[in-house]
Amino acid sequence: MSIVLLATGVLLVHLATVLLVLRRMRPRGDAGVIGTPRVTLLRPVCGLDPFDAETLASSFVQDYPGYEVIFCAQRPDDPVIPVVQRLIAAHPDVPARLMVGHDAVTQNPKLNNVWKGWHAARHDWICMTDSNLLLPRTYLASVVAGWRAGTGLVSAPPVGIRPQGWGGHLECAVLNGNQARWQLAADSLGHGFAQGKTLFFNRPLIESAGGLRALGRLIAEDAAATHVIRELGLKVRLTPMPFAQPVGHRSLRQVWDRQLRWSRVRRDGFPLLYTLELLNSPLPLALVLGLAGFGLAVPVFLTLWYAAELHLIRRAGWPASWRDALALPLRDAMQPALWLATWRRRGFTWRGTTMDEAPARP
């Protein structure tokens, strides 16, 4: 009977996360407390991805009264540089520049890339945004409005759109119904976690806590940022809903490698929470229920689990084709193997840089 109670408890938690995210879709009257300060949109670029021309172009169409854009590249021969230069030339009405150079100040290559832009920014409100995020016109306004009393950082998880092939649909299943759901639900309960796709900072505040070097003390800047902000007695807050990342084609191996990388980031940044991630998949519990003689409960358990998630996905407007539906149990079959593989070793390789150890936290 204990396994039935465990399965029931885990299912109720799953349903609660769905309800919390559905609640965020209602119109909200709350606004931020900082007005509309001038903002620097800081976008690190590295290599050329299929959607770069579109995602980077979205930097220039923000319905926001005053902002600049700084693109940061590490090498002058990076193939994305001509794309950035053409976009800057095509939008002379938006203050924008490209900065090239490498500052080896942390063990995190992304922070090393944006170091020059961070210090050259004309404005103290800085939104660090990954190059593969497709920004709606309301992006900066939404991020700025997310800064309320007691905030130290505004962030947002990505959701996958435009998947191609089974790997693309699997990636969306992980990003959308799983990771975004959990992050948004946690924020609804007042326990937001930073996600590196969007990091909206007040530069003097971060500098008072050690600056970008402090964000480099763990192998991922978002995990480090969450710790830094909480140590300041402030909260990480998320925008009401996520922003889209075009996924395109992904091989199953690419999805595995990518999710293993970020799984190790979560383990190193939040080890206690990570131990509970094994319960994030319903399939092991369904298997144990069947083996324990509660086979009739298995279809009810799985139907409630996936019906709730599919309802959320459709209401949110995320990819919801039949392939996306079938990708959900495929994702959940992968999760236990991913959890076990995560404990085999530390670190990962990201864009050619091996990040084996998390720097010691002071």
HUUR-V252562 format. One record per pair of residues at least 6 apart in sequence whose C-alpha atoms are under 6 Angstrom apart, sorted by the first residue. I is the first residue (numbers start at 1). J is the second residue. Records with the same first field share a line. If there is no record, write none. Layout:
I: J  J
This chain:
17: 185
20: 185
21: 185
24: 240
31: 145
32: 145  146  147  148
33: 148
38: 66  67
39: 67  123  125  126
40: 67  68  69  123  126
41: 69  127
42: 70  127  128
43: 71  128  129  130  131
44: 71  72
45: 72  73  131
47: 78  79  80
48: 79  80
55: 132  133  134
58: 135
61: 137
62: 137
63: 137  138
68: 95  96
69: 96
70: 96  97  98
71: 98
72: 98  99  100  114
73: 100
74: 100  101  102  113
102: 113
103: 112
104: 112
106: 216
108: 216
124: 202  203
125: 201  202
126: 200  201
127: 199  200
128: 198  199
129: 197  198
130: 197
133: 245
134: 244  245
146: 239
150: 234
151: 234  235
152: 229  234  235  236
153: 200  201  236
154: 200  236  237  238
155: 194  198  199  238
156: 198  238  239  242
157: 180  195  242
158: 242  243  244
159: 175  176  244  245
160: 172  244  245  246  247
161: 246  247
162: 246  247  248
163: 169  247  248
164: 248  249
165: 249
167: 250  251  252
168: 249  250
169: 324
170: 327
173: 328
186: 192
192: 236  237
193: 226  236
194: 222  226
195: 222
196: 222
215: 221  224  225
217: 359
218: 224  358  359
219: 358
223: 269
261: 348
264: 342
267: 274
281: 332
286: 298
346: 356
347: 355  356  357
348: 354  355
349: 355
